[in-house]
Amino acid sequence: MPITLRIVSKAVTDVDAIGFGIGTEGSIPKGVGLNRKALALHGFEGQQGQTLTLPTPNGPTLVLVGLGDVPKRSAATLRDAAASLVRSAARYRTLATTLVSTEGVKTKAAAQAIAEGVVLGTYQYKGLKSDKTGGSKLTEVMLIVSAADADVVAEAVATGETIANATTLARDLANTPPAYMTATMLADTAVAIAARSGLGVDVIDNDKARQLGLGGMLGVNQGSVEPLRMVKLTYEPARPKGHVALIGKGVTYDSGGISLKPSDGMHAMMKMDMTGAAVVLAVMSTLRSLGVRTRVTAYLCCTDNLPSGSAFKLGDVLTIRNGKTVEILNTDAEGRLVMADGLSLAAEEKPDALVDIATLTGAVMSALGQKLAGVLGNNQSWIDQVKSASDRTNERVWQLPLQRDYRKLLDSNVADMKNVGGPYGGAILAALFLDEFTDGIPWAHLDIAGTMNSDSDDGWISRGATAFGTRLLIDLVSNFAKPTADNH
């Protein structure tokens, strides 16, 4: 059941629970009824992420959430605090909170972050479960603010809800089992979302892909009984301030193909290998409602990668849309092949900047773990914009070098390049491969293989598919400025 956020300008008591934010120092809200010494006896000191539930004899249950030190507070800490608060209050139906008035964070930023935290913190994928009653029972969260701040808070909450709902859309798509989210189904979903989001849409099937020379897509798809889909989405505002192209990897299930993956936990998560496309679709769904002034074109590169008698093989050579030929030495390095076609199509339109997002390499997970995505690219001013969006949204990235002298590791004896380049530096080599299809346009590559999934709830992140990158890319295109010509 969708959660409702409501703005109220006076204290309320006719709710099931009241949430208070408490820092490591300063006064305790009067409604709590305990001093710091008493709270410490319960193990609560106001540290960021701490929660404490206190029943009362004749009124709402009190739910306390730690805010940490004032100097360290930010919209990010409030987003996580709101998510922790609603998880602790998940057994109740109505909750009121004064979190918006937290010291150290401006009201507008606080309201948007709290709205995001509430929606994302109550998220749970129920999918195919017979019992749909599990998960949070919260249906309404009331944000207590002053009457003077009500309008500002309402606008910020609406923005936060839009962004968070897009993130939950991407989570739902990525969490869906592969038999229920084929390339065709994902494309049909995109068409429906485009219709209600004011987007242009064009769906490319296998026949059209052959006409367009999408050799990467066709090669990866040829072992499957499910057809491919390349989905183009367009958003064109009046008087755009620039043009950005987004490309998302949409491999709806990745077995590895002939280079079969081991049957382990990571293999089981390969339904999430389309997270990049899910994120891009979710981003596109918000642009008109948020009034984004940037023109945005998106490509969702959708297929699965399966072994069969018709599957592409080691030693095969594929011709990508831009004419470059690729020798296949590992069919499990398929994501870069479908993305190469998407990048080639996007580059032909000569946008001001390109950004692709893909669950591309295990190497980035080995390097950065599950908390950081890798970012690489050919233009530092554009990468800096990605990093700034990362800072604002707390979807954390770490820049890796596009080490040009590694490019020779992709040299092939029979084609323009190979699709793999040896056992080391896999995230960099994958990015160098993609760079061959950017036509020199400012480009950034987000490798989200490590951040696509979480094993547990953690702040705004919920267990399962995280939809990492949704909020970052919305922020990026909303604040877009044409990159300076500093290619390197």
NORWO-V509076 format. One record per backbone hydrogen bond with DSSP energy under -0.5 kcal/mol. CO is the residue of the C=O (numbers start at 1). NH is the residue of the N-H. If there is no record, write none. Layout:
co=CO nh=NH
co=CO nh=NH
This chain:
co=4 nh=141
co=6 nh=8
co=6 nh=143
co=8 nh=145
co=13 nh=15
co=16 nh=61
co=17 nh=96
co=18 nh=63
co=19 nh=98
co=20 nh=65
co=22 nh=67
co=22 nh=68
co=29 nh=32
co=29 nh=33
co=30 nh=33
co=35 nh=39
co=36 nh=40
co=37 nh=41
co=38 nh=42
co=39 nh=42
co=39 nh=44
co=40 nh=43
co=43 nh=45
co=46 nh=67
co=46 nh=68
co=47 nh=50
co=50 nh=66
co=52 nh=64
co=54 nh=62
co=61 nh=18
co=62 nh=54
co=62 nh=64
co=63 nh=20
co=64 nh=52
co=65 nh=22
co=66 nh=49
co=68 nh=24
co=69 nh=72
co=70 nh=73
co=74 nh=78
co=75 nh=79
co=76 nh=80
co=77 nh=81
co=78 nh=82
co=79 nh=83
co=80 nh=84
co=81 nh=85
co=82 nh=86
co=83 nh=87
co=84 nh=88
co=85 nh=89
co=87 nh=90
co=89 nh=92
co=90 nh=137
co=93 nh=139
co=93 nh=140
co=94 nh=16
co=94 nh=17
co=95 nh=142
co=96 nh=19
co=97 nh=144
co=98 nh=101
co=99 nh=102
co=102 nh=105
co=106 nh=110
co=107 nh=111
co=108 nh=112
co=109 nh=113
co=110 nh=114
co=111 nh=115
co=112 nh=116
co=113 nh=117
co=114 nh=118
co=115 nh=119
co=116 nh=120
co=117 nh=121
co=118 nh=122
co=120 nh=123
co=124 nh=126
co=126 nh=129
co=130 nh=132
co=139 nh=4
co=140 nh=95
co=141 nh=6
co=141 nh=143
co=142 nh=97
co=142 nh=144
co=143 nh=8
co=143 nh=145
co=146 nh=149
co=146 nh=150
co=147 nh=150
co=149 nh=153
co=150 nh=154
co=151 nh=155
co=152 nh=156
co=153 nh=157
co=154 nh=158
co=155 nh=159
co=156 nh=160
co=157 nh=161
co=158 nh=162
co=159 nh=163
co=160 nh=164
co=161 nh=165
co=162 nh=166
co=163 nh=167
co=164 nh=168
co=165 nh=169
co=166 nh=170
co=167 nh=171
co=168 nh=172
co=169 nh=173
co=170 nh=174
co=171 nh=175
co=172 nh=176
co=177 nh=180
co=178 nh=181
co=182 nh=186
co=183 nh=187
co=184 nh=188
co=185 nh=189
co=186 nh=190
co=187 nh=191
co=188 nh=192
co=189 nh=193
co=190 nh=194
co=191 nh=195
co=192 nh=196
co=193 nh=197
co=194 nh=197
co=194 nh=198
co=194 nh=199
co=200 nh=234
co=202 nh=204
co=202 nh=232
co=203 nh=205
co=204 nh=230
co=205 nh=209
co=206 nh=210
co=207 nh=211
co=208 nh=212
co=209 nh=213
co=209 nh=214
co=210 nh=213
co=213 nh=215
co=214 nh=218
co=215 nh=219
co=216 nh=220
co=217 nh=221
co=218 nh=222
co=219 nh=312
co=220 nh=223
co=221 nh=224
co=229 nh=231
co=229 nh=302
co=230 nh=204
co=230 nh=232
co=231 nh=233
co=231 nh=300
co=232 nh=202
co=233 nh=298
co=234 nh=200
co=235 nh=296
co=237 nh=240
co=242 nh=295
co=243 nh=352
co=243 nh=353
co=244 nh=297
co=245 nh=355
co=246 nh=299
co=247 nh=357
co=248 nh=301
co=249 nh=277
co=250 nh=252
co=250 nh=303
co=253 nh=255
co=253 nh=305
co=255 nh=261
co=256 nh=259
co=258 nh=260
co=262 nh=264
co=264 nh=268
co=265 nh=269
co=266 nh=269
co=267 nh=270
co=268 nh=271
co=269 nh=272
co=270 nh=254
co=270 nh=273
co=271 nh=274
co=272 nh=275
co=273 nh=251
co=274 nh=278
co=275 nh=279
co=276 nh=280
co=277 nh=281
co=278 nh=282
co=279 nh=283
co=280 nh=284
co=281 nh=285
co=282 nh=286
co=283 nh=286
co=283 nh=287
co=284 nh=287
co=286 nh=290
co=287 nh=291
co=287 nh=292
co=288 nh=291
co=293 nh=241
co=295 nh=244
co=296 nh=235
co=297 nh=246
co=298 nh=233
co=299 nh=248
co=299 nh=301
co=300 nh=231
co=300 nh=302
co=301 nh=250
co=301 nh=303
co=302 nh=229
co=303 nh=252
co=305 nh=255
co=305 nh=257
co=308 nh=311
co=313 nh=316
co=316 nh=328
co=318 nh=320
co=318 nh=326
co=319 nh=215
co=320 nh=323
co=324 nh=320
co=325 nh=417
co=326 nh=318
co=327 nh=329
co=327 nh=419
co=328 nh=315
co=330 nh=333
co=332 nh=334
co=334 nh=337
co=334 nh=338
co=335 nh=339
co=336 nh=340
co=337 nh=341
co=338 nh=342
co=339 nh=343
co=340 nh=344
co=341 nh=345
co=342 nh=346
co=343 nh=347
co=344 nh=348
co=345 nh=349
co=346 nh=349
co=346 nh=351
co=347 nh=350
co=353 nh=245
co=354 nh=444
co=355 nh=247
co=356 nh=446
co=357 nh=249
co=358 nh=360
co=358 nh=448
co=361 nh=365
co=362 nh=366
co=363 nh=367
co=364 nh=368
co=365 nh=369
co=368 nh=371
co=368 nh=372
co=373 nh=398
co=374 nh=447
co=375 nh=400
co=376 nh=445
co=378 nh=488
co=379 nh=383
co=380 nh=384
co=381 nh=385
co=382 nh=386
co=383 nh=387
co=384 nh=388
co=385 nh=389
co=386 nh=390
co=387 nh=391
co=388 nh=392
co=389 nh=393
co=390 nh=394
co=390 nh=395
co=394 nh=396
co=396 nh=373
co=398 nh=375
co=401 nh=403
co=402 nh=404
co=403 nh=406
co=404 nh=407
co=405 nh=408
co=406 nh=409
co=407 nh=410
co=408 nh=411
co=410 nh=418
co=415 nh=412
co=417 nh=327
co=425 nh=429
co=426 nh=430
co=427 nh=431
co=428 nh=432
co=429 nh=433
co=430 nh=434
co=431 nh=435
co=432 nh=436
co=433 nh=436
co=434 nh=437
co=435 nh=438
co=438 nh=441
co=442 nh=354
co=443 nh=378
co=443 nh=379
co=444 nh=356
co=445 nh=376
co=445 nh=447
co=446 nh=358
co=446 nh=448
co=447 nh=374
co=448 nh=452
co=452 nh=466
co=452 nh=467
co=454 nh=464
co=458 nh=461
co=461 nh=458
co=464 nh=454
co=467 nh=470
co=469 nh=473
co=470 nh=474
co=471 nh=475
co=472 nh=476
co=473 nh=477
co=474 nh=478
co=475 nh=479
co=477 nh=480
co=484 nh=486
co=486 nh=380
